[in-house]
């Protein structure tokens, strides 16, 4: 179950609780700050998350969503943010929780 979009504490908590019911929920980070919410909920509930990241590609295209592609795209993490999330997860001994890289071309 891929969980992306806006993430508040309630949404993330629900995704984590679903893991205890046997669902393989993956919380996809689209903003760097969302990691803090995931970590907080995970600690509060004592449930290890499965985390993914949406990468913001630098490539642009002329298709239907062309205006939201490239560096000025609204969604996703750039390379520096991806490395920052990896470093934070590593420091928290949670790097094994990172299991998905997602992007749109």
GUPATOR-861999 format. One record per residue (C-alpha): z, y, x. Coordinates in steps of 0.25 Angstrom, whole numbers, padded with zeros to 4 digits. Layout:
N
<site><z>Z</z><y>Y</y><x>X</x></site>
...
END
This chain:
105
<site><z>0000</z><y>0000</y><x>0000</x></site>
<site><z>-0005</z><y>0013</y><x>0007</x></site>
<site><z>0004</z><y>0025</y><x>0004</x></site>
<site><z>-0002</z><y>0038</y><x>0008</x></site>
<site><z>-0002</z><y>0052</y><x>0001</x></site>
<site><z>0010</z><y>0061</y><x>0000</x></site>
<site><z>0022</z><y>0054</y><x>0004</x></site>
<site><z>0036</z><y>0059</y><x>0000</x></site>
<site><z>0049</z><y>0051</y><x>0002</x></site>
<site><z>0048</z><y>0044</y><x>-0011</x></site>
<site><z>0034</z><y>0040</y><x>-0009</x></site>
<site><z>0037</z><y>0034</y><x>0005</x></site>
<site><z>0050</z><y>0027</y><x>0000</x></site>
<site><z>0042</z><y>0020</y><x>-0011</x></site>
<site><z>0031</z><y>0016</y><x>-0001</x></site>
<site><z>0042</z><y>0010</y><x>0007</x></site>
<site><z>0049</z><y>0003</y><x>-0004</x></site>
<site><z>0036</z><y>-0003</y><x>-0008</x></site>
<site><z>0037</z><y>-0010</y><x>0006</x></site>
<site><z>0049</z><y>-0017</y><x>0001</x></site>
<site><z>0042</z><y>-0023</y><x>-0011</x></site>
<site><z>0031</z><y>-0029</y><x>-0002</x></site>
<site><z>0021</z><y>-0019</y><x>-0002</x></site>
<site><z>0015</z><y>-0015</y><x>0011</x></site>
<site><z>0015</z><y>0000</y><x>0010</x></site>
<site><z>0010</z><y>0009</y><x>0020</x></site>
<site><z>0014</z><y>0024</y><x>0020</x></site>
<site><z>0002</z><y>0032</y><x>0026</x></site>
<site><z>0006</z><y>0045</y><x>0033</x></site>
<site><z>-0003</z><y>0056</y><x>0031</x></site>
<site><z>0006</z><y>0067</y><x>0036</x></site>
<site><z>0015</z><y>0066</y><x>0049</x></site>
<site><z>0027</z><y>0070</y><x>0041</x></site>
<site><z>0026</z><y>0058</y><x>0031</x></site>
<site><z>0031</z><y>0049</y><x>0042</x></site>
<site><z>0045</z><y>0056</y><x>0041</x></site>
<site><z>0045</z><y>0053</y><x>0026</x></site>
<site><z>0042</z><y>0038</y><x>0029</x></site>
<site><z>0052</z><y>0037</y><x>0040</x></site>
<site><z>0063</z><y>0043</y><x>0031</x></site>
<site><z>0060</z><y>0034</y><x>0019</x></site>
<site><z>0059</z><y>0022</y><x>0028</x></site>
<site><z>0072</z><y>0024</y><x>0034</x></site>
<site><z>0079</z><y>0027</y><x>0020</x></site>
<site><z>0073</z><y>0014</y><x>0014</x></site>
<site><z>0074</z><y>0006</y><x>0027</x></site>
<site><z>0060</z><y>0002</y><x>0025</x></site>
<site><z>0050</z><y>0002</y><x>0036</x></site>
<site><z>0037</z><y>0009</y><x>0032</x></site>
<site><z>0022</z><y>0005</y><x>0035</x></site>
<site><z>0016</z><y>0018</y><x>0039</x></site>
<site><z>0001</z><y>0022</y><x>0040</x></site>
<site><z>-0005</z><y>0035</y><x>0045</x></site>
<site><z>-0017</z><y>0042</y><x>0039</x></site>
<site><z>-0025</z><y>0048</y><x>0051</x></site>
<site><z>-0032</z><y>0061</y><x>0049</x></site>
<site><z>-0046</z><y>0059</y><x>0056</x></site>
<site><z>-0053</z><y>0071</y><x>0063</x></site>
<site><z>-0066</z><y>0067</y><x>0057</x></site>
<site><z>-0072</z><y>0075</y><x>0046</x></site>
<site><z>-0082</z><y>0070</y><x>0035</x></site>
<site><z>-0090</z><y>0076</y><x>0024</x></site>
<site><z>-0086</z><y>0066</y><x>0013</x></site>
<site><z>-0079</z><y>0069</y><x>0001</x></site>
<site><z>-0066</z><y>0071</y><x>0008</x></site>
<site><z>-0072</z><y>0078</y><x>0020</x></site>
<site><z>-0064</z><y>0091</y><x>0018</x></site>
<site><z>-0051</z><y>0083</y><x>0021</x></site>
<site><z>-0056</z><y>0076</y><x>0033</x></site>
<site><z>-0054</z><y>0079</y><x>0048</x></site>
<site><z>-0043</z><y>0087</y><x>0055</x></site>
<site><z>-0040</z><y>0096</y><x>0043</x></site>
<site><z>-0039</z><y>0084</y><x>0034</x></site>
<site><z>-0027</z><y>0084</y><x>0025</x></site>
<site><z>-0022</z><y>0070</y><x>0027</x></site>
<site><z>-0018</z><y>0061</y><x>0039</x></site>
<site><z>-0012</z><y>0062</y><x>0052</x></site>
<site><z>-0020</z><y>0068</y><x>0065</x></site>
<site><z>-0019</z><y>0060</y><x>0078</x></site>
<site><z>-0007</z><y>0068</y><x>0083</x></site>
<site><z>0001</z><y>0066</y><x>0070</x></site>
<site><z>-0003</z><y>0051</y><x>0070</x></site>
<site><z>0003</z><y>0050</y><x>0084</x></site>
<site><z>0016</z><y>0058</y><x>0080</x></site>
<site><z>0018</z><y>0048</y><x>0068</x></site>
<site><z>0016</z><y>0036</y><x>0078</x></site>
<site><z>0026</z><y>0043</y><x>0088</x></site>
<site><z>0036</z><y>0045</y><x>0076</x></site>
<site><z>0035</z><y>0031</y><x>0071</x></site>
<site><z>0037</z><y>0025</y><x>0085</x></site>
<site><z>0049</z><y>0034</y><x>0088</x></site>
<site><z>0055</z><y>0029</y><x>0074</x></site>
<site><z>0052</z><y>0014</y><x>0078</x></site>
<site><z>0042</z><y>0014</y><x>0066</x></site>
<site><z>0029</z><y>0013</y><x>0073</x></site>
<site><z>0027</z><y>-0001</y><x>0068</x></site>
<site><z>0027</z><y>0005</y><x>0054</x></site>
<site><z>0014</z><y>0012</y><x>0057</x></site>
<site><z>0003</z><y>0003</y><x>0052</x></site>
<site><z>-0009</z><y>0010</y><x>0046</x></site>
<site><z>-0019</z><y>0021</y><x>0050</x></site>
<site><z>-0027</z><y>0027</y><x>0039</x></site>
<site><z>-0038</z><y>0037</y><x>0039</x></site>
<site><z>-0050</z><y>0042</y><x>0031</x></site>
<site><z>-0063</z><y>0045</y><x>0037</x></site>
END
